[in-house]
Amino acid sequence: MTATLAPASRDNLNAKVRGTHRRVKELESEPNRRNSFMPYVPVPGTPFVDLFGERLLMMSGYSYLGLSGDARVNEAAKRAVDMYGTGSHGVRALAGTTPLHEELETELAGFNGREAALVFSSGYAANVGTVGAICGPGDQVFIDKYDHASIVDGCQLSGATVTRFRHNDPEHLDRRLRDAPATGVRLVIVDSVYSMDGDIAPLPQLRKVCDDHGALLMVDEAHAMGVIGATGRGIEEHFNFEALADVKLGTLSKGIPSMGGWVAGTAEFIYHLRYAARPFLFSAALGAAQTGAALEAVRILDREAWRVARIQAESARFRSTISAAGMNTGASETAVVPLIIGTDLEAYDFATACRDEGIIGLPVVTPAVPVSTARLRIAITANHSPEILDEAARGFLRAAARCNLIGG
Ligand SMILES: Cc1ncc(COP(=O)(O)O)c(C=O)c1O
């Protein structure tokens, strides 16, 4: 039995291994088209990186607030390691909780205007754990077509019935909710800011639809924290607190330059999560360096709203320069500014032309985005000064002209 099954399994696995990301392998077959897994060395306090001895302007990084490498954040991480060591001492429910975790959770709760918060070891784990703690078999989750993969995975693992609705379309959600049986928990999940398009979920309308159907609303603030809302408090602040979410969740790996995820809500709900969210309960605590760095960065965000204002002003200016010159920035209204190009190959060629201008703009291709909408996913940070962005815009436009994407 084993003798006949084993070779077949090996062949089947080999076929999968060979097939993995065949498209990316094809696209990156020439050295000057390589874009994934490049060993960038960030230049602290700047938006530049070194790559194979060359200094390049990074335009596709995540550190929206420009705090990666900030001396205060680095010091906080070092102090935390000196105090609590490396490693995590265990899962949070057992030996893994330190006063630093509690401090970070108190800070995140306050920042988000909620009673309590819980920190996970990644944003991915926060989504998977939270969906699974809210929904199970017999319950129903309604997700936007463009929701992040961690939400999709969380829904699938939960065993709940999953229904997708059209992107940023509250009327379609309304129909989906009307058509579904009104049993169990009904949970609607959206990204506050969509990571490939930079558009914002219509929170007030979604809230109304949820209320009409007795559904809960959960928002993923991964690309919203520190980016939208006058003081970077995310989607609720963006809409002047006209509507609130039932569950607010985010990551510490983007605007906040650390690692980890967070969920904020009522004290009772957070207590439930502590015991019901499996990626929290059965995975080691967030390390001291990450916890200390995140705590310091959230406090800086709270004090330095100018960072948020700069991101918003400069993203708008960059977007209008680029789109006025004929490039397609889609529905972007945040720091994520996609340069939508067309085929996967065209996006790769454009990225190469940008590199020749000294700019890193990383391509995102199918299946991460719909066919024929391959793009460079540009992210504006507080470290991109107006002068740097003006220079970058000129570089992008020269590259686009050389690729015949716009008129020379
Ligand atoms: C919308 C969204 N949610 C969740 C995550 C996962 O966060 P993390 O990278 O901290 O695991 C990401 C990461 O890209 C994201 O874009």
The ligand as a Tripos MOL2 file, in Angstrom:
@<TRIPOS>MOLECULE
LIG
   16    16     1     0     0
SMALL
NO_CHARGES

@<TRIPOS>ATOM
      1 C1         -5.4150   44.6260    5.1580 C.3       1 LIG1
      2 C2         -4.3930   43.7580    5.8440 C.ar      1 LIG1
      3 N1         -4.7540   43.0470    6.9270 N.ar      1 LIG1
      4 C3         -3.8910   42.2560    7.5640 C.ar      1 LIG1
      5 C4         -2.5890   42.1210    7.1380 C.ar      1 LIG1
      6 C5         -1.6690   41.2000    7.8610 C.3       1 LIG1
      7 O1         -0.8520   41.9190    8.7360 O.3       1 LIG1
      8 P1          0.5810   41.3840    9.1700 P.3       1 LIG1
      9 O2          1.5120   41.5920    8.0300 O.co2     1 LIG1
     10 O3          0.9120   42.1940   10.3770 O.co2     1 LIG1
     11 O4          0.4300   39.9390    9.4920 O.co2     1 LIG1
     12 C6         -2.1580   42.8370    6.0320 C.ar      1 LIG1
     13 C7         -0.7670   42.7140    5.5630 C.2       1 LIG1
     14 O5         -0.3850   42.9800    4.4670 O.2       1 LIG1
     15 C8         -3.0830   43.6830    5.3520 C.ar      1 LIG1
     16 O6         -2.7200   44.3690    4.2650 O.3       1 LIG1
@<TRIPOS>BOND
     1     1     2 1
     2     2     3 ar
     3     2    15 ar
     4     3     4 ar
     5     4     5 ar
     6     5     6 1
     7     5    12 ar
     8     6     7 1
     9     7     8 1
    10     8     9 2
    11     8    10 1
    12     8    11 1
    13    12    13 1
    14    12    15 ar
    15    13    14 2
    16    15    16 1
@<TRIPOS>SUBSTRUCTURE
     1 LIG1         1 GROUP 0 **** ****
